[in-house]
Each structure stands twice: as C-alpha cells, then as structure tokens.
Amino acid sequence: MVIERLLNVNDVAGLLGVSIHTVYAWAARGQLPVVKVGTRTMFESREIQRWVRERSRPEATAVEGVLEQPPSKCAASSS
C-alpha cells in the first residue's frame, strides 16, 4: 500500500479556486470526498482529481497537473 500525502482544506481551496468555507460546506454535504484524521478534514489528492474530472468539461481539467505536483510546487505555480 502506498500512502500519499493528504491535502488540507487550504490546499484544496487554492487548487479549486474557492474559499475554505466552500470546501468545508461541500465536505459537510458529502459533495467532496474527505478523510477525517481526528478532528481534521483532509483530502486524498487522487480523490480530488477524480472529483474534478467527473465534474469538468474535457478542456477544464488542467487542474489535474497541479494536483499531481508536490505541495511546494503547487504554491510556487499559483504565484
């Protein structure tokens, strides 16, 4: 089994271009796949990629490339 780094709410909000409040709301309604770690709401990168793919037009899936980068590159690429 490969354990991947989990994304936090800020990571997902930045990648999707929405507020952290929106991410929490989607997660609470079961619209966004979450992993609870204690009291923290976390996200698996591959599940977020799948979620985006299922809801996107083919030309709008460019966010997938960003999700596959390590976190340090994500922050640098969004500047």
N, C-alpha and C positions, 0 to 999 in steps of 0.2 A: 504494500500500500504506500502510495506517495502522499505525503501531507503537504499541501500547498499553503502559502501564506494567505491568511484571511484578510479581507478588506474591512475597514471600519466605515462608519457612516459618512465621515468626511471624505474618504476615498471615493465612495460610490456617488456621493452628491457631486463631487468635482468631475468625475467621469461622465455622469449623465447630464450635467449642466443644470441641476435642480438644487433646491435648498435642502439642508439636513432635515428640516421639518417635513418636507415632501417625502424624503426617503423613509423617515420614521412612520409617516402616515401610510405609505404603500406597504411597508413591512407589517404594520399593525393590522391592516386589512387583508393580509395574505397575498397581496398583489406582487410582492417582491420576495424571492426565496431568501430566507435568513438562517443563520446558525446562532443559537444563543450560547454564549460562553459565560456562565454565571449569569450576571445581570446585563452583560454587554451584548449588543446586537451587532453581529458580524456577518460577512458575506463571503461566499466562495467565488473566486474570480470566474471559474468556468460556468457557474450557475448564472452569474450576472451576464456573461457573454451570451449564454443560451437565451436568457430573458430578453436581451436586446435584440438578438437575431429573430426571435419569434414575433416581435412587435415592430420590426423595421422593414422599410422598403429595401430592396437589394442595394441600392446606391447609398443608403444611410447607415451601413454597418461599419463605417470607418472606425468607430469607437473600439471595435474588437482588437485592432492593432495596439491601441493604447492600453487596453486591459491586459494584454499579454506581456507588457514591459514590467520590469521591476519597479517598485514604488518610487525610487529616486528618479528614474527616467520619466515617470508619469508627471511628477511635479515640474521637472525641467521642460517637458514638452508642452505644458499648458501655459508657460510664461510668455 
